[in-house]
Structure formats: C-alpha cells, structure tokens
Amino acid sequence: QVQLVESGGGLVQPGGSLRLSCAASGSTLAFYFVGWYRQAPEKSREMVATMAMGGNTNYADSVKGRFTISRDNAKNTVYLQMNSLKPEDTAVYYCNINHYTRGDYWGQGTQVTVSS
C-alpha cells in the first residue's frame, strides 16, 4: 500500500517562504514521476511542478523562478521549496507520484495560505 504524507503548509506573509515535504511509504520514489499540484477555492486543480525519474523538471509559468521541486531518494521524499510567495499562491497543495505500471497516487493535501 503506497501512502504519501505531506507536511510543511501553513500561513505565511507575502514574500515569505515555505518548504513542503511529501514522504512516501510502500514504494520507492526513485521509480516514479513526481509532482506537486494545487487547488484554490472554486478553481480546478493545476500543475505546479513536476520532476521525471531522470531529474528533468517542469514548472507552471506562474511559479517559475520562485518554486523549486526536488527529491531525496534516500529519504523517499519529494520537496517543494516556495519562495517569494504571493497571495495568489494560496491553495491546497497535493503531492502526486505516477508510474505507468506501479500506479498513480495522491497525498491528502496541505493548506498554504499567503496573507498579511
């Protein structure tokens, strides 16, 4: 049973930083395509950042230069470093891992609120 547990969300002022973590159990993250997604109130879920097995990354235009996705295979954990946060970054952030035969899995989500 694959489980993803996110942490690191919270309330931060505009311009601040947060680091989200997604710890996996039940499978080895190194084999998966990983990503962070977010969903703001009354909006559809959107891709924030993804990382392929080989390390190639992709970012939403709205977060380029501010957010960084990384993975620590030894800790079986994916991170999202978020800097220069803006109120429009407020959303529930979800971790996702995907493998074409091993399956697709989502975390429970962690709330990020950017407000003064």
C-alpha positions, 0 to 999 in steps of 0.5 A: 500500500503506497501512502504519501504524507505531506507536511510543511503548509501553513500561513505565511506573509507575502514574500515569505517562504515555505518548504513542503515535504511529501514522504512516501511509504510502500514504494520507492520514489526513485521509480516514479514521476513526481509532482506537486499540484494545487487547488484554490477555492472554486478553481480546478486543480493545476500543475505546479511542478513536476520532476521525471525519474531522470531529474528533468523538471517542469514548472507552471509559468506562474511559479517559475523562478520562485518554486523549486521541486526536488527529491531525496531518494534516500529519504523517499521524499519529494520537496517543494521549496516556495519562495517569494510567495504571493497571495495568489499562491494560496491553495491546497497543495497535493503531492502526486507520484505516477508510474505507468505500471506501479500506479498513480497516487495522491497525498491528502493535501496541505493548506498554504495560505499567503496573507498579511 
